Amino acid sequence: MKDRKKIAIFHDFFGSIGGGEKLVLELAHGLKVHGIIVDIITTEVNKKNLERMGTGNTRIINLGNCIQIPILKQIHSSWLFHKADFSKTYDFFILSGNWAVFAARKHRPNIYYVHTPVRMFYDSKKDFYEIAPWYAKLPFLLWVKIHGYYVQKQFKYVNKIIANSKNVHDRIRRYHRRDSIIINPPIKKYSFMRYGDYWLAVTRLYPHKRIDLLFDVFRALPKEKLIIVGGYMKGDHSQKYMKSIIGNKPDNVEIIGEVDEKRLAKLYGECKAFITLSKYEDFGMTVLEANSAGKPVVATDEGGHKETVMNKRTGILVKAEKTDIIKAIKSMSKDPALYKNNCVDNAEKYSTKIFIKKISELILE
């Protein structure tokens, strides 16, 4: 890494805590160990969430706050990355997220770490169209067509693409007609404490996370308890989605929003087991975080879950159907400890050391 002294990481937003934000901070910390100066350039910085995540001494450069209206927010963010120019300040650039790719034209050499192609433009378009109010449906379709075209155009400025999973690798090939290198993200490790009396879900509150299905499942299991950790960013379509389903939340489900690392560690460490019903999950970092705390997982048999969940060993893969999910929850609740050793072993494969080594080798190329 001697020939690369300063690296900038462009990432969409730092408004809410998610897998992408955790990965970017982990990447910055890891590269600094090699004596590299690493800064993060982003939009929508939420200082409280940054404090929760523990940024250490990483410098965060905020390009500005975006218009807090769905569609306009995403366009505004894209524009901020497009007009930014740090080409003479840094030696190398890493892009992360959906809209940061608009920085690629001015910032080369670069690599683009793709968590997923923009799902609203492709496999989740129907989901977001259905929750949009009638007056927003046409603007949504126009945005998908026009903005989708410009996102596609940015890929010609990307030197090398990294996919976080085989699932995302296949999407990139399908939607962007580009090849990519698969490098799984590292995960935050947590410790086992005990098997408590509640199930845990750590997820953004988006339509493709199937929060409404979680509600239906636990309404049918009144003796079980579910705690949901997570939120959504202001100015996106999920506000409408949550407003439409929140009145239907059963009493045995609690949504506690975003929490700091200390509380999250306690929730992972003391839950009974973990559940995620995400639709074609990109990779599934939270699945592995739960495993690291010795907790088994009930997950939908789709997308990245097929790569991270060892069926019947670290969890149970299910169809996205109420009866199948209920059956798996009842089975796992009897003795979650049966899965413990396999869960911990599975999580050990996703270390920061391996991740940073692979990224460093790519930068050197």
C-alpha positions in Angstrom: 0.0 0.0 0.0 3.0 2.3 -0.1 2.0 4.0 -3.4 -1.4 4.9 -2.1 -1.3 7.5 0.6 -4.8 9.1 0.6 -8.1 7.4 -0.1 -11.6 8.8 -0.1 -14.7 6.6 0.4 -17.8 8.0 -1.2 -21.0 6.7 0.5 -24.6 7.7 -0.2 -25.9 8.8 3.2 -25.0 8.6 6.9 -28.6 9.4 8.1 -29.4 5.9 9.5 -27.5 2.9 10.7 -27.3 0.0 8.3 -25.0 -2.6 6.9 -23.5 -0.2 4.3 -22.6 2.4 6.9 -21.0 -0.2 9.2 -19.0 -1.6 6.3 -17.7 1.8 5.2 -16.5 2.6 8.7 -14.9 -0.8 9.1 -13.2 -0.3 5.8 -11.9 3.1 6.8 -10.6 1.8 10.1 -9.0 -1.2 8.5 -7.1 0.7 5.8 -5.8 3.2 8.3 -3.9 0.3 10.0 -1.8 0.2 6.8 -0.8 3.9 7.3 -3.3 5.2 4.8 -5.2 8.5 5.3 -8.8 7.6 4.7 -11.8 10.1 4.7 -15.4 9.4 4.1 -17.4 11.7 1.8 -21.2 11.5 2.1 -24.5 13.4 2.5 -27.1 13.6 5.2 -24.9 13.2 8.2 -26.8 12.3 11.4 -24.4 13.2 14.3 -26.3 11.1 16.8 -26.1 8.0 14.7 -22.4 8.6 14.1 -21.9 8.7 17.8 -23.8 5.4 18.2 -21.7 3.8 15.5 -18.3 4.9 17.0 -16.4 6.5 14.1 -13.1 6.8 16.0 -10.9 9.4 14.3 -12.3 8.9 10.8 -13.0 12.2 9.1 -16.5 12.6 7.7 -17.0 15.2 5.0 -20.6 16.1 4.5 -21.5 17.3 1.0 -24.8 18.7 2.3 -28.2 17.7 3.4 -30.7 16.7 0.7 -34.3 17.7 0.0 -36.5 15.5 2.3 -39.0 14.4 -0.3 -38.9 11.0 -1.9 -37.4 10.9 -5.4 -36.1 14.5 -5.0 -33.8 13.3 -2.2 -32.2 10.6 -4.3 -31.8 13.0 -7.3 -30.3 15.7 -5.0 -27.8 13.2 -3.5 -26.8 12.1 -7.0 -26.3 15.7 -8.0 -24.1 16.4 -4.9 -21.8 13.5 -5.8 -21.8 14.5 -9.5 -20.6 18.1 -8.8 -18.1 17.2 -6.1 -14.4 17.3 -7.1 -11.8 15.8 -4.8 -9.7 14.5 -7.7 -6.6 16.3 -6.7 -6.9 15.7 -3.0 -6.8 11.9 -2.9 -4.8 9.2 -4.7 -7.6 6.6 -4.9 -11.4 6.4 -4.5 -13.8 3.8 -3.3 -17.5 4.2 -4.1 -20.2 2.6 -1.9 -24.0 2.7 -2.2 -26.4 3.6 -5.0 -25.9 7.4 -5.6 -22.2 7.7 -4.8 -21.5 6.2 -8.3 -22.2 9.7 -9.7 -18.7 10.6 -8.3 -17.0 8.1 -10.5 -16.5 10.3 -13.6 -14.2 12.8 -11.8 -12.6 10.4 -9.3 -10.4 7.7 -10.8 -8.8 5.3 -10.3 -11.7 3.8 -8.4 -13.4 0.6 -7.2 -17.2 0.4 -6.6 -18.3 -1.8 -3.7 -21.9 -2.6 -4.7 -24.2 -3.6 -1.8 -27.0 -4.1 -4.5 -28.1 -2.4 -7.7 -30.9 0.1 -7.0 -33.7 -2.2 -6.0 -36.4 0.3 -6.7 -35.3 0.4 -10.3 -35.4 -3.4 -10.7 -36.7 -6.3 -8.6 -38.5 -4.1 -6.0 -40.0 -1.6 -8.4 -43.5 -3.2 -8.1 -43.4 -3.1 -4.2 -42.6 0.6 -4.2 -45.0 1.4 -6.9 -47.8 -0.2 -4.9 -47.2 1.8 -1.7 -46.9 5.1 -3.6 -50.0 7.3 -3.3 -51.9 7.7 -6.5 -50.5 11.2 -7.3 -46.9 9.9 -7.0 -47.2 6.8 -9.2 -46.5 8.5 -12.5 -43.6 10.6 -11.1 -42.2 7.4 -9.6 -42.2 5.5 -13.0 -40.7 8.5 -14.7 -38.0 8.8 -12.1 -37.2 5.1 -12.4 -36.8 5.4 -16.2 -34.8 8.6 -16.3 -32.7 8.4 -13.2 -32.2 4.7 -13.9 -30.7 5.6 -17.3 -28.2 8.0 -15.7 -27.2 5.5 -13.0 -26.5 3.0 -15.8 -24.4 5.6 -17.6 -22.1 6.1 -14.6 -20.9 2.5 -14.8 -18.6 3.3 -17.7 -16.6 5.4 -15.4 -16.1 2.7 -12.8 -12.7 0.9 -13.1 -13.5 -2.2 -11.0 -16.6 -3.5 -9.3 -16.9 -5.5 -6.1 -20.1 -7.4 -5.2 -20.8 -8.2 -1.5 -22.3 -11.7 -2.4 -22.9 -14.0 -5.3 -26.5 -12.9 -5.3 -25.4 -9.3 -5.9 -22.8 -10.4 -8.4 -25.6 -12.0 -10.5 -27.7 -8.9 -10.2 -24.9 -6.7 -11.4 -24.4 -8.9 -14.4 -28.1 -9.0 -15.1 -28.9 -5.3 -14.7 -25.6 -3.5 -15.5 -24.0 -6.1 -17.8 -20.7 -5.8 -15.9 -18.6 -8.5 -14.2 -17.6 -8.1 -10.6 -15.4 -9.6 -7.9 -17.1 -11.1 -4.9 -15.8 -10.0 -1.5 -18.1 -10.7 1.4 -18.3 -7.9 4.0 -16.9 -8.3 7.5 -19.3 -8.4 10.4 -19.3 -7.0 13.8 -18.8 -9.8 16.4 -21.1 -10.1 19.4 -21.0 -12.3 22.5 -23.4 -14.9 23.8 -25.0 -14.0 27.1 -28.1 -16.1 27.5 -31.3 -17.3 25.7 -33.9 -14.7 26.7 -37.6 -14.6 26.1 -37.7 -12.6 22.9 -37.0 -12.9 19.2 -34.9 -10.2 17.5 -35.0 -8.6 14.1 -32.5 -5.9 13.1 -33.7 -4.4 9.9 -34.5 -1.2 8.0 -38.2 -0.7 7.9 -38.6 -1.0 4.1 -41.3 -2.8 2.1 -38.9 -5.5 0.8 -38.1 -6.4 4.5 -41.7 -7.7 4.8 -42.4 -6.0 8.2 -46.1 -6.6 7.6 -45.5 -10.3 7.3 -43.5 -10.2 10.6 -46.6 -8.6 12.2 -48.9 -11.3 10.8 -46.6 -14.1 12.1 -46.3 -12.9 15.6 -50.0 -12.0 15.8 -50.5 -15.7 15.4 -48.0 -16.4 18.1 -49.2 -14.4 21.1 -46.9 -16.3 23.5 -43.8 -15.2 21.6 -42.3 -11.7 21.7 -40.5 -9.8 18.9 -38.2 -6.8 19.2 -37.5 -4.9 16.0 -34.4 -2.7 15.9 -34.1 -0.3 13.0 -35.5 2.8 11.3 -35.7 4.5 7.9 -34.2 7.6 6.4 -36.3 10.7 6.2 -37.3 11.6 2.7 -37.7 8.1 1.3 -40.7 5.9 0.4 -40.6 3.9 3.6 -42.4 6.6 5.6 -45.5 5.9 3.7 -45.1 2.1 4.1 -44.7 2.3 7.9 -47.6 4.6 8.3 -49.8 2.2 6.3 -48.9 -0.8 8.5 -48.0 0.5 11.9 -51.7 0.6 13.1 -51.7 -3.1 12.5 -48.8 -3.9 14.8 -49.6 -6.7 17.3 -49.1 -6.1 21.1 -46.3 -8.6 21.3 -44.1 -6.8 18.8 -42.0 -3.8 19.9 -40.2 -1.4 17.5 -37.5 0.4 19.4 -35.8 2.2 16.5 -32.1 2.7 16.1 -29.9 1.9 19.2 -26.3 2.4 20.2 -23.7 -0.5 19.9 -23.8 -1.2 23.6 -27.6 -1.9 23.6 -27.4 -3.7 20.3 -24.8 -6.1 21.8 -27.1 -6.8 24.7 -30.1 -7.4 22.4 -28.1 -9.9 20.3 -26.5 -11.5 23.4 -29.8 -12.0 25.2 -32.3 -12.8 22.5 -33.8 -16.3 22.0 -33.2 -16.3 18.3 -33.1 -14.0 15.3 -35.6 -13.6 12.4 -35.4 -11.9 9.0 -38.0 -12.2 6.2 -36.3 -9.9 3.7 -37.2 -10.3 0.1 -34.1 -11.5 -1.9 -31.7 -10.1 0.8 -28.5 -8.7 -0.8 -26.2 -10.6 1.6 -27.5 -10.7 5.2 -24.9 -9.2 7.6 -27.4 -9.2 10.5 -27.8 -13.0 10.1 -24.1 -13.5 10.8 -24.0 -10.9 13.6 -26.7 -13.0 15.3 -24.7 -16.1 14.7 -21.6 -14.6 16.3 -23.6 -14.3 19.5 -24.5 -18.0 19.2 -28.1 -17.3 18.1 -29.8 -19.3 15.3 -31.8 -17.6 12.6 -35.1 -18.1 10.8 -34.7 -16.6 7.4 -36.4 -16.6 4.0 -35.0 -19.1 1.5 -34.0 -16.4 -1.0 -31.1 -14.2 -2.1 -28.1 -13.8 0.1 -29.7 -15.8 2.9 -28.8 -18.9 0.9 -25.2 -17.9 1.2 -25.1 -17.0 4.9 -27.5 -19.4 6.5 -26.5 -23.1 6.8 -30.0 -24.7 6.8 -30.7 -26.9 9.8 -27.2 -26.1 11.2 -27.1 -22.3 11.9 -30.8 -21.7 11.2 -33.9 -22.6 9.3 -34.6 -21.4 5.8 -38.3 -21.0 5.1 -40.7 -19.9 2.3 -42.1 -16.4 2.7 -45.4 -18.0 3.9 -47.0 -17.5 7.3 -47.5 -21.2 8.1 -43.9 -22.2 7.2 -42.5 -19.4 9.3 -44.6 -20.2 12.3 -43.6 -23.8 12.1 -39.9 -22.9 12.1 -40.3 -20.5 15.1 -42.0 -23.1 17.1 -39.4 -25.7 16.3 -36.4 -23.4 17.1 -38.0 -22.1 20.3 -37.9 -25.5 21.8 -34.1 -25.6 22.0 -32.1 -22.8 20.3 -28.9 -24.0 22.0 -28.7 -26.9 19.5 -27.4 -24.5 16.9 -25.0 -22.5 19.0 -21.6 -24.0 18.1 -22.3 -24.1 14.4 -23.5 -20.4 14.6 -20.3 -19.2 16.2 -18.1 -21.2 13.7 -20.1 -19.8 10.8 -19.6 -16.2 11.9 -15.8 -16.6 12.2 -15.5 -16.9 8.4 -16.3 -13.2 7.9 -13.4 -11.4 9.5 -12.3 -7.8 9.0 -8.7 -9.0 8.5 -9.6 -11.1 5.4 -11.8 -8.3 4.0 -9.2 -5.6 4.3 -6.5 -7.8 2.8 -8.7 -8.5 -0.3 -9.6 -4.8 -0.7 -6.0 -3.8 -0.3 -4.8 -6.2 -3.0 -7.4 -4.8 -5.4 -6.3 -1.2 -4.8 -2.7 -2.2 -5.5 -3.7 -3.7 -8.8 
